[in-house]
Amino acid sequence: MVNIGRIPEKWAALTPGGDAVVDTPDGLRSRWAELDAELARRVDVDAWLSYGPDGDGSYERLLAASSDDEPTDSGHVGDDDPFFILYTGGTTGASKGALHTHRSASFGMLNQTVAERIVPTDVYMLTGQMYHIPVVLSMNYLRHGCPLVLMNFEARRSLEIIEAERVSAFLGITTMLNWMMAVPGFDGYDIASLRNIQYGGGPMPSAVVKNALQAFPCTLIQGYGQTEGTTMCFLSQEDHHAAVNGIHPERLASCGREGFVTSVRVVDVDGNPVPNDGRTVGQILVRSEANMAGYWNRPDLTADTLRDGWMWTGDLATWDAERYVFIVDRAKDMIISGGENIYSVQVEEAVNHHPAVLECAVIGVPDEEWGESVKAFVVLKPGTSATEADIVETARAHLASYQKPRSVEFVAELPKAPTGKILKRDLRAPYWDAQSRSV
């Protein structure tokens, strides 16, 4: 049985895998019945649906009972009416609800249609990210009349589904593609149906891009977007092909150029475009009908982010003469590991719970499997001691497991500006100088 949707985090421990979208082994039918009853009692949801060979048939009954006629309420819904709210994090990790309308979602889909070159014969695989923008990407394939395959990502199962369902496209991240290529017998799976793979959600090391292009029988594109802006920039199929053949190989570190219905600028603090010299750093601004309408119930944050038709992304970048955008830093100091956002402020706070820590700084460093991994630089109080394991365990006690540092370096002092602010760029430089940090 597979339950549709995602269980609230506080109830995740009730499920066998912590997720509502899981393959249930034989013998757990009664456990799921208990879970459904418990959730129905505690969570305000009208109905729980399940599907699949071990399901209770509720999803199939809903489809059978549904009319083919357009819902009557659709006549009262306009382009600028709310469509969905997806939550993201702010500079301190606080959740913000990005409100999208039918219009913004539609234009985001148009951007994707052009970039992915969707055709009616496609079969799209959604690998479980139903709480992120990828759910909108999957809706776009449904909009084109294409079948949609839902799964909770597992590398071997993904290859089996691609083969069985003749999947032609999906969105992956560094971790997913690495795990899939590492499945024993990878070459034995029939994945010839694949037409295109889009990757995003974090940096993709150039070596992984090259390996993926050799291993998968299809093209690759990169998509740079935000919850607030859905789809913004793309590194095209042709860009990838040219780069691995020695033509502008540096562009594998780029997030590409503006999408079909998007305008992008890289600007200084006053909003003036910086030179297209590939060196001058500015903030990325996006103007697009695909941008959110605003933050739910946060007019203050909306006014700060949406100004004169442009969305200030908080991402810092350079751009070259042909308008390829290269992310060089995140104004929000956010780390993306395995497609999940990790906020350095939260990790630093957790590390500081250790009594021997004087101060610390947390950054993301390149990781071939996860895209980025969390690294903590720690200054200890005089006369105290601690080990890497001590610091990691302290952080683990206050964070989700994926947020904890994967490495700790003890230093005598942290680099600081005259204002006293820690210079994280200096900490990142040894790790990213030879490999630009992209999104």
MONORCOR-V691851 format. One line per field, one symbol per residue. burial: 1 if it has 24 or more other ideal C-beta (glycine too) atoms within 12 Angstrom, else 0. A space follows every 10 residues. Layout:
BEGIN
burial: ???
END
This chain:
BEGIN
burial: 1111111000 1001111011 1111000000 0100110010 0000000111 0100100000 0000000000 0000000000 0011111111 0010011111 1111111111 1111111100 0111111111 1111111111 1001010111 1110101111 1110101111 1111111111 1010010010 1011111111 1111111110 0110110111 1111111111 1111111011 0011000100 1111111111 1111111000 0001000100 1111111111 1111100100 1000110001 1111111111 0011111111 0111111111 1111111101 1101011011 1111111111 1111111111 0000010101 1101100010 0111111111 0001000000 0101101100 110011111
END
